[in-house]
Amino acid sequence: MAQTRLPAEPVTFSESGGIRYLHLGTPWIQGAMRIRDPSEIYLEYSQQMMAWLLFLQSKPKMQIAQLGLGTGSLAKFALEYCPGVINTAVELNPAVIIAARTMFDLPHDHDQLKVVQDDALSFVKNKRHHQQFDVLQVDLYDADAKGPVLSSLEFYKACFNTLKATGVMTVNLFSQHKSFDINLNNMCKAFQGRVLIFPESHDCNAVAIAFKGPMINANWKNIEQRAKIIHDQTGLPTKCWAKGLRSVNARQEECLQI
């Protein structure tokens, strides 16, 4: 989860009730794993980071980039439930990479997984990565976990450029931090207003979804049906996804048009 250009924070751990947690030298949770089921996405907001599945069909050779590795939960889930998808995880802190592999069961690099030690802004600004990815999953917090460390228009424009002609980005925001409006406004500018937001979760995280490519015009019943398929295939608790998106996004009451 963590990504910052400051000196790397110390990595610490805790366990309770069969759940192992990742910290960066503070009590704030940076990621979690159910020890008996390492491929499960345990935290609610992390589950919602997979909401791109509502709009893109997973298929072999699809490319996903995760900016901020954390416990590697998103990559592990994709390896388990999205066969053939190529995952690239970008993490600045080398200790987080080691922790994900030794404490949270993230596999070592192979044909469908590559972990890159790099700054997220540098990664998305690199023209070699432009139009490379179908999906971006952005979860960039510092040790205090009070708001994303990257929020500029420059960053979100670079994220837009990194997506293929048709692509989806999910971003973990913190609704009770001053950065929330800054992130949302810059995301909307970079993605021409094509942004949805989930209702905030119990821990005040709020996941945004941004779209690049053809306009989406879909009946909410179809979105609900797609959510059920995802649940049946992966176990993700998707039942309330469509209802949540419909309830908090303006002008989307009748059907999804974005």
N, C-alpha and C positions, 0 to 999 in steps of 0.2 A: 504493500500500500504506500509506503513512504517514498518520497522523491524530493530531494532538495539539493541545492548547489552549495550549501554550507558543509562544514566538516561532518563526516558520517557519524550518526548517533549510535550509541551502544545498543546492541540487540539483547533483549531480555525476554523471559518466558514465564508463564504461569499456567497452572492447570486447576480445573474445578469441574466436578461432575462429568468427567470423561471428555472434557473439551480442553484443548491446548490453545493458549493465546500467545500472540506475538506482540511485544511492546518495544519501544525504542527508548528505554531508560526512563519511562514515565508510566503512570497507571493506565494511560489511554490505550485502548485496544487497536492494534493495527491490522489484525487478521486473526482468524480462528479456524480450528479443524477439530471435527469429531474424531477421536483417536481410532475408534473402531470402523470408521468409514471415511478414509482420507479423500475420496473423490467427491464427497458431498460438499456443496456450498452451504456453509452453516449460517452465516449472517444474512439477514433479510436484504439489506441494500446490495450485498454482493450477488444474491440471487437475481435481483432486478437488473444487474449489469448484463445479464444474459437476455434481456428483453429484445435485443436485436433479432432473436429467433422468431419473434412474431412477424417479422417483415422480410427476412432473408432465409432461404432454405439452406441449411448446412449441407455441404457437398465436398467431396475430395478435392484437394488443391486450393480450396478457399483459404485466404490468408487473414489471420487475426493478429492484431498487435495489442498487447497490454502495456500501458504506460504506468509503471508502479507494480512491482511483483508481489509484495506482501508475502503471504503464505503460499502463493502459487495456486490458490483455489480455483481461479478462473481457467488457468491453463490445464490443471488436472481434470477439471470437469469436461473441458472441450476434448481432451485426449480420450476420455471415457465415452462420451456421448456424441461426439461429432467426428466420426471416422474419416481419416484422411485429411482433416483440416491441418494446416500448417500454422503453428503458434510461435510468435515472437514476443518475448517479454523483455521490457526495457526497465532496468533498475540501476540507479546510481550507486547505492550503498552496497559494497561487496559483502558485508556481513549479513545483509538481508538475503542475498543470493545463497550464501552458505547455509543460513538458517532454514531457508525453504527446502533445501535438498536434504539436510541432515535431521531436521526436527519436524518437517511437515510433508515428507514423502514426495517431494517434487522430483521427477526423474532427471537424470543427467541429459544433456543435449542429445538429440537423435534427429532423424529425418523430419519429424513433425513437431519438434520443439527446439527452440534456440533462445537462450537467455543472453541478452546483450547488456554489458555494463556501460551505461551511457546516461547523459543528461537528456531528459525527455524533450526539452525544447530543441536541443541540437539535433536529436533524432528526427523529429518531424520537419525541421527546417532543411534537412539534408535532401537535396534534389534527387538523390538515388532512391529515396523512399516515396517520392511523389507518385500517386496513383498505383501504389503497390498493394494496399490492403482493402479487403472487403469490409472489415470491421475494426474499429478502434474502441478499446475499453480503457478509460482514463480514471485512475484512482491515485492521486498524487497529494499526499499529506506529509507534513513534517511531524516531529516527535510529539508536539502538543495536540495534533489531530483536530485543530479548530477550523481549518479551512484549507482548500487546495493551495499549493505553493505556486502554481501556474494559473493565471487567470486573464492574461492580456489578450487583446484582439490579435496581436501578432501570433500568439500561440494557437488560438482557435482557427485562424486562417491557414496556418501551417497544417493543423489537423485536417482541415477540409481538403487541402492539396494532397495530403497523404492517402486519402481514400480514393478508391477507384471511381469510375463514372457513376456507378451505383453503389452506395455504401452507407453504413450506419455507424454512428458513434454513441456510446453510452458514457456518462460522466457522473462520478460520485461527488455531490455537492453537500454542504452543511448548511441547513436552512436557518440556523440561529447565529450565523456569522456574517459580518459585514461584507464578506467576499461573495455571498450568494447572489446578490443583484448584479455585481460586477461580472461574475462568471456568466450568468444567464444573459445579460445584455450583450456581452462580447460574443457569446456563442450564437445568439440570434443574428447579430451583424454578419458574422462569418458564414453562417448557413442560411442566409436570406430569410430569417424568421421561421425556418422549418425545424422547430424544437418543441418537444413535449416534455412534461415533467411529471414524475410520480408523486403522489402524496408522500409527505415525509414519513419515515419509519419511526419506531419508538425511540430510536437513538438520535433523532433529528437529522439523519442523512436523507437526502432527496436526490434520486437518480434522474438525470436528464437524458433524453434521446434526441439526437440530431440526425437529419437526413440529407443525403446528396443523391441526385439522380431524378428519375421520373416522379411526378407528383403521385401521391397515394390518395385514392378515393375508395374507401372500404366501409362496408356495413359493420357496425360493432358486433353483430351476431357472428360474422365471419371471423372477426378478431377473437371472440370468445371461443369459437370452435378451434381456431389455431392454438390458443392457449391450452385447451384441453388436450390436444394432441401432444404438445410439448410436455405437459404433466405426465401423460401416459407413457411417454417415451423416456423421460429423464427423472421423474419424481419431483421436479421443481414445483413449488407451491404457486402455480400461476392462476389459480381460480379467480382472484380479485384483480388481476392486472388490468384487464379491459375496463372494469368498473372504475378502478382508481384513475386511470388515464382519462376516461370520459368525464369524471366528476370534477377534476381540477384544471382542465385546459379549456380556455375560452373558445367558444364557437365550434366545439366538437361534440355537442350534445346529441345531434341526430345521427351523424356518421363521421367517420374520420376522414378529414380532408386536409392534407398537409404536403 
